[in-house]
Amino acid sequence: MLSYRASIPLSSHTLVRLAALIRAHRAHRWSRWRRLGPGQQALLVLAHLRNGDTYARLASGFAIGTTTAWRYVREAVDLLALLADDVHAAVRKASRLAYVILDGTLLPIDRLADDAPYYSGKHHRHGVNVQFLADPAGRLVWTSPALPGAVHDLTAARRIGLIDALTGAGVQVFADRGYQGAGGTIRTPFKRHRHRPRLSRHQKAVNRSHARIRAIGERAAATLKVWKVLDRLRCCPRRATGIVQAIVVLQLIEEDRYPG
């Protein structure tokens, strides 16, 4: 079998923080001897999440079994997901910002054709709907639990309580037309109606300014999808939430914005 060296575009700071988390977890559980130390396990997990390396490839590269590689990844993902903010903590952080940008993205999953709840008619593919918040600089602030891809963005935001929480905290939010009718502090572009086919000059100017702000939020979506494991999730959809939350925590650590 051929082999080669590969790099992971992350800093050693992220590796050290993840290794420390794994080491503390092992000490807390009085874990027995493991084939890989905390540092090697952290490296394996980052190779899977950031580079999208499969369990078979990881098993070969680290000289362990495929099941062991899967278990190492799942353990670290669960530990990281526990550190992720819930919707209320996210809104408290958002309240300290001038405004936030709300948007949703579809993360493709490996599902069969008859899995209707996960089929997005908008994107014409199976996936999970993840809502996210971005700050005025376009940095990722928070992601929601993953919902089936067939769920509309506005419905998803309401279902997780995000709309009510943001409005209750008085957070100014910019969102696209998919959130039309959200109300509260959610600002959306003007939309043409059947009885008003044309927008005024002022409305068009407002929409252009609104679009420039929302475009900044696309950076957060791009940041999320740099983690190659999200190119296509090959796991049970119920695991998607934990994986996305773990990635957000690692991204905050990488940018030195994680408070813990």
N, C-alpha and C positions, 0 to 999 in steps of 0.2 A: 504493500500500500504506500502511495506517495504521501508525503507530508510537507508542510511549509509553515513558516512563521507568519503570524497575522497581528496587526495592531488594533487596538481599541481606542477610538478617539475620545478618551476621557482622561481626566487628570488622576495622578496618584492619590490626591486628596480624597476623591470619591471611593477609590479602592480601600484606602485606610479606614474610612468611616464605616463602610459596609463590613469590612473584616472585623472591626471592633464590635459591631452590632452582633455578628455571628458568634464571636468569641464570648460575649456576655451571655448570649442565649445558651451556649453550650455549658458555661459555668453554672448558670442558673438551674439547668436540668441535670447537672452532674453527668453530662454526656460521656459515654465511653469513647475509646479511641476511634478516630475516623481515618479513612484512607487519605483524605485531603485535609490539610490544616485550614484555619479560617481564611487566611490570605488567598490560598489556592481556590477555595470554594467561592470567595468573593470574585475572583478573576473569572471563574467559570460562569457565574451568574451574569456578570457584565458582558461576557462574550455572547451569551444567549440573548440578553435583552437588547444590547446596543447593536451587535453585529448580526443578530438573527441566526446564529449557529444552531443547528439542529442538535437534538440529544445524542444522536448517533455520532455526529462529528465531535461533539464535546467528549463523549465517552472515549473515542479513539485518541483524541489529543491529550486527555488527562489520564489515560490508562486506567479507566474505571468502567464499570458496567453501565449500560444505558439506563437501567432503572435507578441506579445510584445517582447519575447525572440529573435525572428527572426529580428525584427526591431532594437533591441539593438545591435545585432551582426553586422548587415549590416552597421549601422551608424559608429561603431568603426572601422570596416574594411575599410570603405571609408576614414575615417580620417587618418588612418595609411598609406594607399596606396598613399595618396597625398604627404607623406614625402619620398617616395621611389625615388631613383636616376633613371634618364633616362639613355639611353645608353651613352650619351656624358659625363655625370658626372661620370658614372662608369669607362669609359676609362681614364678619368683624374686621378682617384684614382689608376687605374691599372698601369698608367705610372710611379707612384712613387714606384712600386714594382720591384724586380729583374726580375720576370716573373709571369705569371698567367697560370692557367690550365683551359681550355675550355672544357666543356662537356655538354651533354644534358640528360634529364631524362624524362620518361613518368609518368605522374600522372594520375592514373585511374579515370575515371568518370562513372557516372551512365547513360549510354546511351542505346538506342535501337539498335537492330542488323542492321537496315537500315541506320544508321548514318555513312555512308562510310567515310566522311572526318575525322572523329575522330577515325577510326580504324587503329591501327598500325600493319602492317604486320610483323614487326620485333618482336613485343612483343605479337602478337596474342590477343589483347584486345583493348578496347576503352579507349582513354585517350587524354591528351593534352601534347604537346611537350614544355618543358621549358628548355631553355639554361641557363647555369650558369657559373660564373667565381669563381675560388678559388685562394687564395694566396698561397705562398710557404709552409705555415704551414697547408694547407688544410682547412682554414677557409672560410666560405661563404662570397663572396664579393658582388655579384649582381646576380639577376635573370632577365631573359627577360620576355616580355609579353608572355602569353600562346598562342600557335598556335595549330591547329588541329593535332592529333596524327599521321595522315598519312604523315605529312610533314617530310622530311629527315632532319637530324641534320644540314648538310651543307647548305641546302636550307633555313632552319629556321634562321641560323646565318647570312646568306646573306640578307634575307628579312628584318630583323630588323636593318640592317646596322652595325652589330657588326664587321664583318670581315674588312670592309673598315675603320671603326673607329679605331680599334686596329692597323691595318697596318699603317694608317696615323699618329698615335701617336708613332709609333716605338716600340710598346709593344711586348716583346717576349712571345709567346704563345705556350703551349704544348697541343696537342689534339690527339685523337685517329684516326684510319684509316677512320672513318666516315667523316672526314674533308679533306680527300685526295683531292688535287687539289685546296684548298682554296687559296694558294699562299701567297704572302706578308710575314708577320712575323709569320705565323702559321706553326709550326713544327709538322709534323706527322711521324709515323714510316715508314721505308722502307717496300714496299709491293712487293710481287712476281708478275711478269708479265707472260703473256703467252709465250713470247719469252725468258724469263729469269727465269726459274723455281726455281732456287736456289739463295739464298742470300749469299753474301760473309761473311767471318768470321767477318770482320769489321762491316758490316751492321747488323749482328746479335748482336754484342756487343752494337752498338748504340741503337738498338731496346730494348735491356734489360735495358739500362740506361733510355731510354725514358719511358718504362713501369713503372719503379720504381717512376719516377716523377709523372706520370699520376695517379698512385695508391693513391697518397696523395690527389688528387682531389676527390676521392670517399668519403673522410670524409665529404666534403661539401654536397654531395648528401645525405649522412646518416643524417647529421645535419638537412637538410630540411625535411626529411621524419620522423624525430622524432615527428613532429607536426602531431598528429594522424588524424586531419581532412583531410589530404592529402592522407590517406590510400585509400579513395574512395570518390571523390567529388560528393555530391548529390545535385547539383545545375546546373543552366544553365552554359554551358562552357564559356560563355562570362564573368561570374563572377570569373573565375579561376584566371585571371591576378590580380585582386584586392586582392584576398585572399593570393596568393603567395607573392605579394609585401608587404602586411601587415605583413606576417610572417617573411619576411626578416628584416623589420624594427624592429620588436620585438626581433628577434635573435640578431641583432646588439646592441640593448639596453641591452639585457640580458648579453652580453659579454662586455658591457661597451665600445663599439666601435662606437656607434652612435654619430656623431659630434654635433647634435642639442641639 
